[in-house]
């Protein structure tokens, strides 16, 4: 009888030494259909399985185009995945409003996890003082320039908007287009308007409308921003017929030396990979605007992806373990290496993984930015986005007065549709 009791006690000790299997988590992502995305998620999930064999993942993959519909359907039916990829801004906020997201605040407060992220990126996955997803990658917009052309002509990169305008006049006099722009699809010109609004008034303008702030306004700066962008077109600093030109056509003018500069996203690095021999891509920040009320170090940059946990997830501890792993420096540096995209984890966008240009943007601009202001057109509700596009195109071609463009946009944002 004593031997039996000893065997039972020994079995109990052995059981305590080896915890039970933690169970299974459903995990959905949108990294299907594009090789660099597939390579990344395969690496991440394989490494997670090695380090956490006690956590089994039921993985569902979809392409970006169909993922949003799939996730919306699952959330609406009350059968959400435990851990999932989500877009920041309005898409995530709809789930937050419905009480479907687990708030990560207490978990982020432990072991310096929150401090590992760019705070300005965390802000894009937070609402009403709570964080509901961890940001993964980020695209930013900067001025790109042809280094070889600038060196040949003796041009200096500008630090102020007045210097930029003086440079544009000099370039135009030389028979070269100052700023390449192909606005056929409406979004390329939005970078000009948004940066002007950011420099003149400050970041977070559109976010305040989307978040239902009753005091939200473009202010007089909205009309000023439309006016300044319209002036660029009047002065013929853009290519002839730019409103009917594609972004790809504008890119070719830039790469072939027919245009000196281009205001575009960090995807320009990939778009410049087939440039003619001798072309060298350089970048500089959108210049300071004298008298502007905004933080002049702010960068137009949007968190492109994030991961969150469902409020209904039964095993939140393991779900957090998965999020911590996906956002670890090791995994995020591999993300940069495979996808050539900046990430939101401090120190993970290394020069070796990113290359010198992307590393320079991350290290010199993003880390020192007062705020990252997410893309207006993706943050706005659909109807407002359409008004934004048409008003800006109208201001550029002279068919809509800047004051009218600003009023139309503000009215659309207040309608929040």
Buried (B, 14 or more C-beta within 10 A) or exposed (E): EEEEEEEEEEEEEEEEEEEEEBEBBBBBBBBBBEEEBBBBBEBBBEBBEEEBEEBBBEEBBBEBEEBBEBBEEBBEEEEBBBBBBBBBBBBBBBBBEEEBBBBBEEBBEEEEBBEBBBEBBBBBBBBEEEBBBBBBBBBBBBBBBBBBBBEEEEBEBBEEBEBBBEBBEBBBEEEBBBBBBBBBEBBBBBBBBBBBBBBBBBBBBBBBBBBEEEEBBBBEBBBBBBBBBBEBBEEEBBBEEBBEBEBEBBBBBBBEBBBBBBBBBBEBBEBBEEBEEEBBBBBBBBBBBEEBEBBBEBBBBBBBBBBBBBBBBEBBEBBBBBBBBBBBBEBBBBBBBBBBBBBBBBEBBBEEBBBEBBBBBBBBBBEEBBBBBBBBBBBBBEEBBBBBBBBBBBBBBEEBBBBBBBBBBBEBBEEBE
